Amino acid sequence: MSGLALDVTMTVNGETVVERVEPRQTLVDFLRDNLGLTGSHVGCEHGVCGACTVRVDGEIVRGCLMLAVQCEDAKVETIEGLSDSGEVADLQLAFAERNALQCGFCTPGMITAAQELLAKGGVPSRDEIREHISGNYCRCTGYHAIVDAVEAVAQEREKARGGAGK
Amino acid sequence: MKPAPFAYKKARSLDEAIALLGEHKDARLLAGGQSLIATLNMRLSAPTLLIDINGIGGLDRIEEKNGAIEIGALVRHAQAERSDMIAKRVPLIARAMPHIGHAAIRNRGTLGGSIAFADPAAELPACLMALDGEVEASGPRGKRTIKSQDFFTGLFETALGPQEMLTAIRIPLATADTRVGFAELARRHGDYAIVGLAASARSDGKGLKDLRLSFFGAGDTPSRARKAEIVLESGDVDGAVAQLDLDPHDDVQATAAVKKHLAGVLLRRVAKQLMEPRA
């Protein structure tokens, strides 16, 4: 490790992590290589494909466009955390039931992005769903099944909240 | 690809950031990083130091000051998108916002960063130009104001000096007679535009005055089409399209001829928006 390395402390999926990192290491590489959290995927590495989508301080970000050193004191959540807590269990089930994934490479990013939209509450229109996941490439499904799955979960959650849905 | 090695320093104050810029000739400022880190990853840029300005207090405000809206350098796109003040007083920016990147990019990217980066295909530099806005630059000798028409000097080049930092942008408040228009064509929603148009004008109920047509993706900097502005002010949309004074060049997205044609298509759409009675 070069003399440029810095210590960084952050919370990842609820656990405090202290690591020495090179400034040039991106957040997604840090999560995968240092912490073994390989659910966040590395695709284009320049912010286009969305496979590296993770949550930092409650908002989705590109894991390839943020440096690990920038996450000092930040709260980072990956698909492993969202999955273990059960927060996206219904989305995962809906994706499986509707064939909203084939190879699965985009799925962690897709579900993390969709969850941000659904967490706002209400039932978004199909156009709003498409707009929100427009930064996440899927090369298998053609997106229809993904939009179906997200829409179905939005309606189920609305029903569970006691709303009528749209 | 992975970035070349660089050092990282988190500036705690504006003075510290400016001092660091003075000490390190090839340092870069890191705000939202949504363009900068992509260029580092592709090794299009290899600075020796990144100065992270995200910890500097007071730069994340949207405020009304002296007849203008002042947007601090660290205001993120998502914050501007949610702002009632921007929706009411700077409607052109509100209209452009959904076209900028994608949700995850808008959570991090900043308005100031987009303007300082001066990508010729980006929405905000063109909006700033259409709105006759200005940039506040801070350097070792204090603050100065740069008008938008003097700010964008070339391809990814601005009037900022080597030791200056953009600290805010200021945009005159919209009034009852303000009309704005915005349209762009991109291969995928949220991607950089093939060509786009941001426009503002005043309407006296009969026609348009003080029209500013600011195209992006059509040159090295945001480009005003001054001849077309005059023709469109007279109400002649066909004439404005026919006399559109724009000189785009070929890029990876489209040829100059295609861009010129699309610019005419956008001009018709935006003209319609400008001439609609305001709700």
Chai-1 contact restraints between the chains, C-beta under 6 A:
chainA,res_idxA,chainB,res_idxB,connection_type,confidence,min_distance_angstrom,max_distance_angstrom,comment,restraint_id
A,L4,B,A7,contact,1.0,0.0,6.0,A-B,restraint_1
A,P23,B,F6,contact,1.0,0.0,6.0,A-B,restraint_2
A,P23,B,Y8,contact,1.0,0.0,6.0,A-B,restraint_3
A,R24,B,P3,contact,1.0,0.0,6.0,A-B,restraint_4
A,R24,B,P5,contact,1.0,0.0,6.0,A-B,restraint_5
A,R24,B,F6,contact,1.0,0.0,6.0,A-B,restraint_6
A,E45,B,N41,contact,1.0,0.0,6.0,A-B,restraint_7
A,H46,B,A38,contact,1.0,0.0,6.0,A-B,restraint_8
A,H46,B,N41,contact,1.0,0.0,6.0,A-B,restraint_9
A,H46,B,M42,contact,1.0,0.0,6.0,A-B,restraint_10
A,G47,B,A38,contact,1.0,0.0,6.0,A-B,restraint_11
A,T53,B,A104,contact,1.0,0.0,6.0,A-B,restraint_12
A,E59,B,N107,contact,1.0,0.0,6.0,A-B,restraint_13
A,I60,B,A104,contact,1.0,0.0,6.0,A-B,restraint_14
A,V61,B,A104,contact,1.0,0.0,6.0,A-B,restraint_15
A,V61,B,N107,contact,1.0,0.0,6.0,A-B,restraint_16
A,V61,B,R108,contact,1.0,0.0,6.0,A-B,restraint_17
A,R62,B,A104,contact,1.0,0.0,6.0,A-B,restraint_18
A,L65,B,G33,contact,1.0,0.0,6.0,A-B,restraint_19
A,L65,B,Q34,contact,1.0,0.0,6.0,A-B,restraint_20
A,L65,B,I37,contact,1.0,0.0,6.0,A-B,restraint_21
A,V69,B,Y8,contact,1.0,0.0,6.0,A-B,restraint_22
A,H132,B,A103,contact,1.0,0.0,6.0,A-B,restraint_23
A,S134,B,H102,contact,1.0,0.0,6.0,A-B,restraint_24
A,S134,B,H189,contact,1.0,0.0,6.0,A-B,restraint_25
A,S134,B,G190,contact,1.0,0.0,6.0,A-B,restraint_26
A,G135,B,H102,contact,1.0,0.0,6.0,A-B,restraint_27
A,G135,B,A104,contact,1.0,0.0,6.0,A-B,restraint_28
